[in-house]
Amino acid sequence: MADLFWSVATSYAVLSFIGMALVAVLIIGHIPLIGRIPIVGPYVVAARLAVYPLLALLAFLIGVRITDERASLKQAQRDLAFAQLQLDAQKHTAEAAERLRMVAETKAAKANQKVTDYEERLAKQPAGDGCNLDDADVRSLRDIAR
């Protein structure tokens, strides 16, 4: 409820209304020829006295508005800095993931090359009735698995 009050009290409409009232009482209270008009004459003293409270009120409300806007700006700056920090962290994570992907692709390519070499070597061996694998073939297969 208080936020709503200060939002309305420091709105452009209210500040404009107080500013126009201030200008009106300044004109009525401080221009000598205006005081000679019979309808306005009795209000000259009241207008001279009303200038100071209206000026103080206007200054206070403008100060509150500026303070509120500065607080909002600082909060926006903090939010922006936090978002930038998160963005930087995501960028570093993406770079690390890219490096890991490149390493994994390199290892996969080496493993595929070992498998291809192993297949080619087995294809060159003559086919027989029994198992034609020797110790070197088994070691090669274990090296691929690692």
C-alpha positions in Angstrom: 0.0 0.0 0.0 2.9 2.3 0.8 4.5 1.6 -2.6 1.3 2.5 -4.3 1.0 5.8 -2.3 4.6 6.8 -3.2 4.1 5.8 -6.8 1.1 8.0 -7.1 2.6 10.9 -5.0 5.7 11.0 -7.2 3.9 10.5 -10.5 4.3 13.0 -13.3 0.6 14.0 -13.0 0.9 14.9 -9.3 4.3 16.6 -9.7 2.9 18.6 -12.6 -0.2 19.6 -10.6 1.9 20.8 -7.7 4.2 22.7 -10.1 1.2 24.4 -11.7 -0.2 25.3 -8.3 3.2 26.7 -7.3 3.4 28.8 -10.5 -0.2 30.1 -9.9 0.5 31.1 -6.3 3.8 32.7 -7.4 1.9 34.8 -10.0 -0.9 35.7 -7.6 1.3 36.5 -4.7 4.3 38.2 -6.3 3.0 40.2 -9.3 1.9 43.6 -8.1 -0.8 44.3 -10.7 -2.6 41.0 -10.0 -3.2 42.1 -6.4 -5.3 45.0 -7.6 -7.9 42.8 -9.3 -10.9 42.7 -6.8 -11.6 39.0 -7.1 -7.9 38.0 -6.5 -7.0 40.8 -4.0 -8.0 39.0 -0.8 -5.9 35.9 -1.8 -2.6 37.7 -2.3 -1.4 37.2 1.3 -2.5 33.5 1.4 -0.8 33.0 -2.0 2.5 34.5 -0.7 2.3 32.1 2.3 1.4 29.1 0.2 4.5 29.4 -2.0 6.8 28.0 0.7 4.9 24.8 1.6 4.3 24.1 -2.1 7.9 24.6 -2.9 9.0 22.4 0.0 6.5 19.7 -1.0 7.6 19.7 -4.6 11.2 19.5 -3.7 10.5 16.7 -1.3 8.5 14.6 -3.8 11.1 15.2 -6.5 13.8 14.0 -4.1 11.8 10.9 -3.2 11.4 10.2 -6.9 15.1 10.6 -7.7 16.0 8.4 -4.7 13.6 5.7 -5.8 14.9 5.8 -9.4 18.5 5.7 -8.2 17.6 2.6 -6.1 15.9 1.0 -9.1 18.9 1.8 -11.2 21.3 0.2 -8.7 19.1 -2.9 -8.5 19.1 -3.1 -12.3 22.9 -2.8 -12.3 23.2 -5.6 -9.8 20.9 -7.7 -11.8 22.9 -7.0 -15.0 26.1 -7.8 -13.2 24.7 -11.1 -12.0 23.4 -12.0 -15.4 26.8 -11.2 -16.9 28.4 -13.4 -14.3 26.1 -16.3 -15.2 26.7 -15.7 -18.9 30.5 -15.8 -18.4 30.1 -19.0 -16.4 28.0 -20.5 -19.2 30.6 -19.4 -21.7 33.4 -21.0 -19.8 31.4 -24.2 -19.4 30.6 -24.3 -23.1 34.3 -23.8 -23.9 35.2 -26.7 -21.5 32.6 -28.9 -23.0 33.9 -28.1 -26.5 37.4 -29.0 -25.4 36.2 -32.3 -23.9 34.2 -33.1 -27.0 37.3 -32.5 -29.2 39.4 -34.8 -26.9 36.6 -37.4 -27.0 36.4 -37.2 -30.8 40.1 -37.6 -31.1 40.1 -40.6 -28.9 37.2 -42.1 -30.8 39.0 -41.5 -34.1 42.1 -43.2 -32.8 40.0 -46.1 -31.5 38.2 -46.4 -34.8 41.6 -46.4 -36.6 42.8 -49.2 -34.3 39.6 -51.2 -35.0 40.0 -50.7 -38.8 43.7 -51.7 -38.6 42.8 -54.8 -36.5 40.0 -55.8 -39.0 42.4 -55.4 -42.0 45.1 -57.5 -40.3 42.5 -60.2 -39.4 41.2 -60.1 -43.0 44.7 -60.8 -44.3 45.0 -64.0 -42.2 44.1 -67.2 -44.0 40.8 -68.7 -43.0 41.0 -72.1 -41.4 38.9 -74.6 -39.6 40.0 -73.6 -36.1 40.8 -70.4 -34.4 43.6 -68.6 -36.1 44.1 -65.9 -33.5 47.6 -65.7 -31.9 48.8 -63.7 -28.9 49.5 -60.6 -30.9 45.9 -60.5 -32.1 44.6 -60.8 -28.5 47.0 -58.1 -27.3 45.8 -55.8 -30.2 42.2 -56.5 -29.2 43.0 -55.6 -25.5 44.8 -52.4 -26.6 41.6 -51.3 -28.5 39.5 -51.9 -25.5 41.7 -49.6 -23.4 
